[in-house]
Amino acid sequence: MRYRAFGGTGWQVSEVGFGAWQIGGDWGGASDAESIRTLHHAFERGINFVDTAEMYGKGRSETVVGQAVRQWRQGRIYVATKVQPTVWPSPDEERPPMRGRYPAWHLRTAVEASLRRLQVERIDLLQLHCWVADGVTELDWLETLNALRLEGKLDQIGVSLRDYRPDDGIELARLGLVSSQQVIFNLFEQRPRDRLFRAAPDHPPAFIARVPLDSGSLTGSWSAATYAGWPAGSGPHQLFRGDRFAETLARVERLKQLCAPYFATLAEAAMRFSLSVPEVSTVIPGMHSPAEVDTNIAYADGAPFPEELLAQLAAHSWPRNYYQ
């Protein structure tokens, strides 16, 4: 495993982190005991960064992560969690107001609940689960979180950018108000590389690249029958509903043909693409089993991404919003 600086925090985090949404149960899958076994295998292989949230399985993911970390005695594990807003903005709102989404009472209640589920005295990284650009001027959220830092309940503050809106983090990066930003960055969503990652070259935040495998599509393992096998109401069933699944599958097939001369699988191309940007501190794929852990960390070997392929991939950028 290779490690990278996590912005200006002084942390050294694994290039591949552990995305813990799936172990909350929203995507089906493993029992808590199996999830803990997978987490411990990830820690044994050098992963030291786990990303969870209060909304993943309504707290179940935090509880499982907390159990796994408490049982681990062989090295530091950084745990990042998230607090959701009082009201989620509509996906079609381009500039929703920040005021009222993270009032002091709400943040304090959520932090105390996360501390209980994780069974820790201090959260390493607390992220606002829904960042909106208006938050750079409406700063009541920051005042409360800084007070919680002074009280010893938080170490670092971060945000998760709202769905497919990477430019919402540009002014925040320039102002240096938070330690990290989490953003969708993969073969389809390439835009963060153009502006966001370069927004603050002198004091960049840590960037956490989420859904590097596009919630599963970029594994390259799907077929026309895959959608029918997902439980109604599950994460992938909702994200790829309607015509989205067929369109995604067609685009994936074109990417597989393009990447085949360079990589054994599309999953390898996708992971290496997200890791190829030095501004990215860690990439957080979801992992259900030790075998998936081993597959993903094999790509954290520092091998350069082929420049000629990078140029060709630009034509396959596909900005879209699965939440609309």
C-alpha positions in Angstrom: 0.0 0.0 0.0 1.1 3.5 -0.8 0.2 6.5 1.3 -0.5 10.2 0.6 -0.7 13.4 2.6 -4.3 14.2 3.6 -4.2 17.9 2.8 -2.6 20.0 5.6 -3.7 17.7 8.5 -0.4 15.9 8.8 -2.1 12.6 8.2 -0.7 10.0 5.9 -3.7 8.0 4.5 -3.8 4.9 2.3 -4.3 5.7 -1.4 -7.2 3.2 -1.4 -9.6 3.8 1.4 -12.7 1.9 2.5 -16.1 3.2 1.3 -18.5 1.9 3.9 -21.9 2.7 2.4 -22.5 -0.9 1.3 -22.0 -2.3 4.8 -24.9 -0.3 6.0 -27.2 -2.7 4.2 -28.6 -0.2 1.7 -27.1 -2.2 -1.1 -27.9 -5.6 0.3 -25.0 -7.9 0.9 -23.0 -9.1 3.9 -23.8 -9.6 7.5 -22.2 -7.4 10.1 -19.8 -10.2 11.0 -18.7 -10.6 7.4 -18.3 -6.8 7.1 -16.1 -6.7 10.1 -14.0 -9.5 8.7 -13.6 -7.6 5.4 -12.7 -4.4 7.3 -10.0 -6.2 9.3 -8.6 -7.7 6.1 -8.5 -4.2 4.6 -6.6 -3.0 7.7 -4.2 -5.9 7.5 -3.5 -5.0 3.9 -2.6 -1.4 4.8 -5.9 0.5 4.4 -6.1 3.1 7.2 -9.0 5.3 6.1 -12.7 4.4 6.3 -15.5 6.6 5.1 -19.0 6.2 6.6 -22.1 8.3 7.4 -25.0 8.5 9.7 -27.4 7.9 6.8 -25.8 4.6 5.7 -28.2 2.0 6.9 -29.6 4.6 9.4 -26.5 4.3 11.5 -25.7 0.7 10.9 -22.5 1.4 8.9 -21.1 3.6 11.7 -21.9 0.9 14.3 -20.1 -1.8 12.2 -17.1 0.4 11.5 -16.9 1.3 15.1 -16.8 -2.3 16.2 -14.2 -3.2 13.6 -11.9 -0.3 14.6 -12.3 -1.0 18.4 -11.2 -4.6 17.8 -8.2 -3.5 15.8 -4.9 -3.1 17.8 -2.2 -3.0 15.2 -2.2 0.6 13.9 -4.1 3.9 13.5 -7.3 3.9 11.5 -8.8 7.2 10.5 -12.6 7.2 10.5 -14.5 9.8 8.5 -18.3 10.1 9.0 -20.9 12.6 7.7 -23.9 14.5 9.1 -26.9 15.0 6.8 -28.8 18.3 6.6 -32.1 19.0 8.2 -33.6 19.2 4.7 -31.9 17.9 1.5 -32.1 20.4 -1.3 -33.9 19.3 -4.4 -31.6 17.8 -7.1 -32.7 20.4 -9.6 -31.8 23.4 -7.3 -28.7 25.0 -8.7 -28.0 27.4 -5.8 -30.0 26.3 -2.7 -29.5 28.3 0.5 -27.3 27.0 3.2 -29.0 28.7 6.2 -31.1 26.3 8.3 -29.6 23.1 6.9 -27.0 22.7 9.7 -28.2 24.6 12.7 -26.2 24.3 15.9 -28.7 22.0 17.7 -28.8 19.7 14.7 -25.0 19.4 14.4 -24.6 18.8 18.1 -27.3 16.1 18.2 -25.8 14.4 15.2 -22.2 14.5 16.4 -23.3 13.0 19.8 -25.2 10.2 18.0 -22.2 9.4 15.8 -19.9 9.3 18.7 -22.2 6.8 20.4 -22.4 4.6 17.4 -18.7 4.7 16.6 -18.0 4.4 20.4 -15.2 6.9 20.2 -14.5 10.1 22.2 -13.5 12.1 19.1 -14.4 11.9 15.4 -11.3 12.1 13.2 -13.1 13.8 10.3 -16.7 15.1 10.3 -18.1 16.0 6.9 -21.2 17.8 5.9 -23.0 15.2 3.8 -24.5 17.8 1.5 -22.4 20.9 0.7 -24.0 23.8 -1.1 -21.9 26.7 -2.5 -23.8 29.3 -0.5 -22.1 27.9 2.6 -19.0 30.0 2.0 -21.0 33.1 3.1 -23.5 31.5 5.5 -21.0 30.3 8.1 -23.1 29.3 11.1 -22.2 25.7 10.4 -18.5 26.4 10.7 -18.8 28.3 13.9 -20.6 25.3 15.5 -18.1 22.7 14.1 -15.1 24.8 15.3 -16.7 24.9 18.8 -17.0 21.1 18.7 -13.4 20.9 17.7 -12.4 23.0 20.7 -14.5 20.7 22.9 -12.5 17.7 21.7 -15.3 16.0 19.9 -13.9 16.5 16.4 -10.5 16.6 14.9 -11.0 17.8 11.3 -13.8 19.2 9.3 -14.7 18.3 5.7 -17.6 18.4 3.2 -19.0 16.1 0.7 -20.0 17.9 -2.5 -23.5 17.6 -3.7 -24.0 14.8 -6.3 -22.4 15.8 -9.7 -21.5 19.4 -8.9 -17.7 19.6 -8.6 -17.5 23.3 -9.1 -19.5 23.9 -5.9 -16.3 23.3 -4.1 -14.0 25.8 -5.9 -14.6 28.8 -3.7 -14.5 26.7 -0.6 -11.1 25.4 -1.6 -9.8 28.8 -2.3 -10.9 30.1 1.1 -9.4 27.1 2.9 -12.3 26.8 5.3 -12.2 22.9 5.6 -9.6 20.2 5.6 -11.2 18.0 2.9 -13.6 17.8 0.1 -15.3 14.6 -1.1 -16.2 14.5 -4.7 -17.3 12.1 -7.4 -14.3 11.5 -9.7 -14.2 8.6 -12.2 -14.0 7.8 -15.9 -17.5 9.3 -16.5 -17.2 12.3 -14.1 -13.8 13.8 -15.1 -14.6 17.5 -14.5 -13.0 17.8 -11.0 -9.6 17.5 -12.7 -10.2 20.6 -14.8 -11.0 23.2 -12.1 -11.6 21.9 -8.6 -8.4 20.1 -8.0 -6.4 23.1 -9.2 -8.5 25.7 -7.3 -6.0 26.2 -4.4 -2.5 25.2 -5.5 -0.8 26.8 -2.5 -3.1 25.3 0.2 -5.1 22.4 -1.3 -7.6 20.5 0.8 -7.5 16.8 0.9 -9.6 15.4 -1.9 -11.5 12.2 -1.4 -12.5 10.6 -4.7 -15.8 8.7 -4.2 -17.6 6.2 -6.5 -14.4 5.5 -8.6 -16.3 2.5 -10.1 -19.5 4.5 -10.7 -21.5 2.5 -8.1 -20.5 -0.7 -9.9 -20.9 0.1 -13.6 -17.2 0.6 -14.2 -16.3 -2.8 -12.8 -17.2 -3.9 -16.4 -19.0 -7.0 -15.0 -22.6 -6.0 -15.7 -24.8 -7.6 -18.3 -28.2 -6.8 -19.7 -29.7 -9.0 -17.0 -28.0 -7.3 -14.1 -30.6 -4.7 -13.3 -33.4 -7.3 -12.9 -31.3 -9.0 -10.1 -31.3 -5.9 -7.8 -33.9 -5.6 -5.1 -36.4 -2.9 -5.6 -35.6 0.2 -3.6 -31.9 -0.7 -3.3 -29.1 1.8 -4.0 -28.2 0.5 -7.5 -31.9 -0.1 -8.5 -32.6 3.5 -7.7 -29.5 5.1 -9.3 -29.8 3.2 -12.6 -33.6 3.2 -13.0 -35.5 3.8 -16.2 -33.3 4.2 -19.3 -30.2 4.9 -17.3 -29.1 1.3 -17.0 -29.1 0.6 -20.7 -27.3 3.9 -21.5 -24.7 3.2 -18.9 -24.1 -0.3 -20.1 -23.6 1.0 -23.7 -21.1 3.5 -22.6 -19.3 1.0 -20.4 -18.9 -1.3 -23.4 -17.2 1.5 -25.4 -14.9 2.2 -22.5 -14.0 -1.5 -22.2 -12.9 -1.6 -25.9 -10.9 1.6 -25.5 -9.1 0.4 -22.3 -8.5 -3.2 -23.3 -5.1 -2.7 -24.9 -3.8 -1.1 -21.7 -5.5 -2.9 -18.8 -6.7 -6.4 -18.1 -10.1 -5.1 -16.8 -12.2 -2.0 -16.9 -12.1 -1.9 -13.1 -8.4 -1.6 -13.2 -8.6 1.3 -15.7 -11.2 3.0 -13.5 -9.3 2.7 -10.3 -6.0 3.7 -11.8 -7.6 6.7 -13.5 -8.9 8.0 -10.1 -5.6 7.4 -8.5 -3.6 9.1 -11.3 -4.3 12.6 -10.0 -1.8 13.7 -7.3 -4.3 16.0 -5.7 -6.4 13.0 -4.7 -5.5 11.9 -1.2 -7.5 8.7 -1.2 -10.0 6.8 -3.4 -12.9 5.1 -1.6 -14.5 2.2 -3.5 -17.1 0.1 -1.7 -15.9 -3.4 -0.8 -18.0 -6.4 0.2 -15.3 -9.1 0.7 -11.6 -9.7 1.3 -11.2 -10.6 -2.4 -12.6 -7.2 -3.4 -10.1 -5.5 -1.0 -7.2 -7.4 -2.6 -8.4 -6.5 -6.1 -8.6 -2.8 -5.4 -5.4 -2.4 -3.4 -3.4 -4.1 -6.2 -3.8 -0.9 -8.2 -2.1 1.3 -5.5 1.3 0.5 -6.8 2.3 3.9 -8.2 2.3 2.8 -11.9 1.7 5.8 -14.2 -1.5 6.1 -16.2 -0.8 6.0 -20.0 -0.9 9.5 -21.3 -2.2 8.5 -24.7 -5.2 6.7 -23.1 -5.8 9.7 -20.8 -6.2 11.9 -23.9 -8.7 9.5 -25.5 -10.7 9.1 -22.3 -11.6 12.8 -22.3 -14.2 12.1 -25.1 -16.0 9.7 -22.8 -16.6 12.2 -20.0 -20.3 11.9 -19.2 -21.6 14.5 -16.8 -25.0 13.5 -15.5 -27.0 13.5 -12.3 -28.5 10.2 -11.2 -30.4 11.9 -8.4 -32.7 13.9 -10.6 
